[in-house]
């Protein structure tokens, strides 16, 4: 069976990847220091994985974990635009230095391929839609700059050392186990918990900003397909659904699903936020057969059910 290392495996996306790999019968090693991930995300499967509580900023801690591994799915990061604006150095150290360590450890261990989490935020202020990978990146937040740096390192390691790398530009991932409590939390879990508490969610801006919301199962599929594919090495690929929705529309759909009748509170736009986002996913489709398996409405229903069950 293939052996996968999942960095950030205790995080929202990482823990979904871990479960899917285990369901396939793969061998799974997880690296996480639980600074942003949660050990409880792995509670149901901890007996079935090889868990290493380690910081990706520590190269020597990674080396023994990567020995003998076939693939690395690198999700470990500090994943927040607002947090990066407040503390750029921490984001750089985790996302850039941490990624460099992952690539070095993977190269030295002879790993077949590293697939890493990038972000649609690298497109930044480029107004053209849909976003295609050939566009010039124009990051407007330190977080986006760290993700672009990760991509550059991955491409360089492929060019310099022949280490196969793939960067996946995630577009607004959502789903069960996404943390709604952090001040940096994503919009959908916040909306769900606010509606369950019969409270008005806050929207920064006029609510007409749009996002290409991507259910987490699609991202999991993309990681595994990208790892096992023969094409795509050295490249960066959009991972999304290829459709966009405004935050106002999102709130209306959630209210309909959850039987709520609540209006938003509107606050000024936040620094570093992108106004509109929509992905062209044809490159990922061509390179490794990516195809969204769960559409937005079904993903939203599953997510609302998850938060409602825990209320």
N, C-alpha and C positions, 0 to 999 in steps of 0.2 A: 504494500500500500504506500502511496506517496506520503511524505512528511511535510506538513506546512507549519511554518512559524507565523503567528499572528501577533504583531506588536500592537499595543493598545487593545488587546483582546477583551479587556474588562469594560471597554467603552460601549456606547450605543451601537455603532456599526460593527465594531470588532466582535462583540458578543453574538451578534446575529451570524456573522461569518463562521465563528467557532461552532455554533450549533449545526449549521448546514454541513460543514466539513465532517463533523462527527456522524451526522445522519448518513453521509456517503460512505462511512467506514474508514476515513482517512486518519492518520496519526497527526495529532495537533499539539503543538507547543505554544504557550502563550507567554508573552512578555508584557508586563504592566507594572507601573509603580503605584497605581491607583490614586494618582494626584488629580486626575479628572475622570477616569473610569471608576467603576464600582465593583468591589468583589462580589456583592450580591447578584450582579448580572451573570456571574458564572456559577452561582451556588448549586444549581441543578446539575451541572456538568463537571464540576471541579474534579470529581473522582475519575473522570474519563480523559482528562487532559494532563499535560506536563506543564505545570504552572511555575513561572519564574518571576518573582517579585523583584523587578530590576528597572533601572532608569536608562532609557536609550541614550542619555547623555554620557553614559559610562561604557566606553567601547569594550573594555575588558570583561564586563559583565555579560556582554552580548556574545562574545566569541564561543563559549562552550554551548550556548543554546543553539547556535546556528550550525554547529558541526553535524554533518550527515543529513541536513535538511535539504529537501528538494526545492521548495518554494518559500518565499517570504512575502506575506501580505502585510504591508506596512501602514498601519492605521494610527500609530501613536503620534500624538500632537497635542498642542493647546489650541482647540478649535473654536476660536471666537474673534470676530472683527473688533467688537468693543473692547475686549480685554487686551488685544494687541495695541489698540490706540492708547490705552492707559499704561500698558507695560510692554513696550516693544522688545526689550531685552529678553524677557522670559520667553516670549513667543519665538524669537530668533534662536535662542539656545535649544529649546525643545524641537522646533520644527526644522531648523537648518543644521545645527550641530548634531542633533539627534539623528537626522536622516543621513548625514555624512557617515556617522558611526555605523548605521545599519548597512549602508552600501559597502563600507570597508569590510565589515564582518561577513557579509554575504559573499563578497569577492574572494576573501581569503578562505572561506569554507567551501567554495566551489558550488554555491547555490545555482540552480538552473535559471531562475528568473525571480526578480523582485517586482512586485506590483505595489504601487504606492498611491495613497490618497492625496490628490491635489484638489483644486477647488475652482468653481466657476468665477470666483472673485478675482482671478488673475486677469480677466477681461476688463474689469474695472470700469473706467469712464468711457470706453469705446461704445458709442451709441448704436452701432449697427446690430440688426437682428435678422435672422438668428445668429447666435455665436458659432463661428466655425474655427477649427483649430489653427487655420492659417492666418487668422487675424493677429494684428500686433497687440500683445498684452499691454494694458495700461492700468496697473494696480494703483488703488487709491487708499489702501490701508496697509499697515505693517503686516497684518496677517496675509494679505494677498501677496505681498512681496516675499514673505517666507515660502509660500507655496510655489511661486515662480522660481525661487532659488532651489527648492527641492527638485523641480522638474529639470533645471539646468544641470544639477549634480547628477541626476539619474541619466540624462542624455550623455553627459561627459564620461560617466563610468562605462557606458556601453561603447562609446567611441574610443576611449583610452584603454580599457581592460577587457572588452568583450563581454562584460556582465550584462545579460539581458534585463532590461528594465522597461516597465510600462507605467505611465502616470495617468491616473483617472481623475478627470475634472468633474467632481460631484456637483450637482445642482440641487441645493435645498432638500437634503435627505430628511425623511420623516418616518415615524413608525413607532411600534411599541418599545417600551423601555427608554425612550428619549427623556432626558431629565427636564422636568418643567420648573424645578425649584431654583436653579442657578440664575443669578442676575444676567447671565449671558445666554440664557436658554433660547432655543429656536421657537418660532412663532406658533407652530401647530400644537405642541404640548402645552404651551402657555394658554392658548385659546381654549383647549379642551378643559383644563383644570379651572379656568375662570368661569366657563359656562356651567360646569358641574357645581361650582360654589355660588351660582347665580350672581356673578360679578361681571362688570364690564371690562373686557380686555383693552389694553392700550395699543393703539396703532401710531407709529411714528411717521408723520407725513399725512397725506390726504387719503391714504388707503388705496390709491389707484396704481401704486407701484406693483409690478408683476413679477412672478417667480415661476420657474419651471420645477414644480414640486415633484420629488422622486421618491417613491416608496422604497423602503430599505431592502426589500427582497430583490429588487432590480439591481441595486448596488452590490449585493452579495453575489448574485449571478455574474455580474460584470467582472468582479475580482477573480472568480474561479475560472471563468472563460479566458480572461486575459492571461492568467498564469499558465494555463495548459495549451494555449494557442501556439502556433508556429510563426505567426505573423505579428507585427506591431512592435517589435523590439526597438527601444530607443524613443518611442513616440508618446504623445499625450493625446488623450481621447475624452470627449464629452460623454458623461453618463447622466442621462436624464430621461424624460418621457417625450420631449419634443412638443410640449404644449405649455401655455402659460396662463396664469390665473392671478387676478388682483387680490390684494389682502381683503378688500371689501367683499369680493365674491367668495373668498375662502370662508370668511366669517358667516356669510349667509348660508353656505352649504353645511357648515358645521352646526349652525342653529337648527337647520332642517333635520339633520341626522339625529341630533341630541334632544330635539323637542324644546328648544330654548327660544326666547324672544328677547334678545339683549343687544343693545347697541354699543359700539366701541367708544372709547375716549380717545381723542386725537391729540397728539403732542408733536412738537417740532421734529423734523427729520434729524436722524443721528449722523454724526460724522463717519464717513467711510462706507455708508450704505449705498448700494447700487440701485438705480431707479427701476430698470427693467432687465429681465433675464429670460432668455429662451435659447434652447440648445438645438443645433443640428447634430443628430446622432448617427449620421450615415457612415462616418469614418469608423466608429466602433462596430457598427453592423458589418462593415466590409472586412475589418481586420480580424475580429474574433467572434462574430456571430451574435453580438449583443442585441437583444430584443426585449423591451420591457414586458415582463410577464404579468405584472399587476398594474392596472391602470389607476389613475388618480382617485377616482370616486371609490373604488373598492379598497384602496389603501387607506383612504380617509375613514371609511366605515370601520375597517379593522382597528385602526388607531383609536377612534372614538370608543369602540367597544372595550379596548384594553384599559383606557383611563377610566371609563365608567365602571368597569369591574373592580377597580382598585379604590373607588371613591368610598 
